[in-house]
Amino acid sequence: MTENWEKVYVSPMPHRAELAKALLAEHDIPAVVVNRQSSSYPTIGWGKSEVHVPVSHAVLAKVILENEATFS
């Protein structure tokens, strides 16, 4: 990601990152999921999925995820 985006959530489970992205979208916060899973060992699932938002939304995104996320 560029310096204009900040990581606000990390999970070893890609579906949880997608849920976080959807929750942020409900609050009109743009978000992207960055898959850091290893392509060398896809069946083991090593790696993490990250949710990134624009820096200007990062503080609010973290508050929303801490207070409203029920999938963690």
NORTAKA-V240470 format. One record per helix or strand of 3 or more residues. SS is the DSSP state (2 for helix, 1 for strand). FROM is the first residue (numbers start at 1). LEN is the number of residues. If there is no record, write none. Layout:
BEGIN
SS;FROM;LEN / SS;FROM;LEN
END
This chain:
BEGIN
1;5;7 / 2;14;13 / 1;31;5 / 1;49;6 / 2;55;14
END
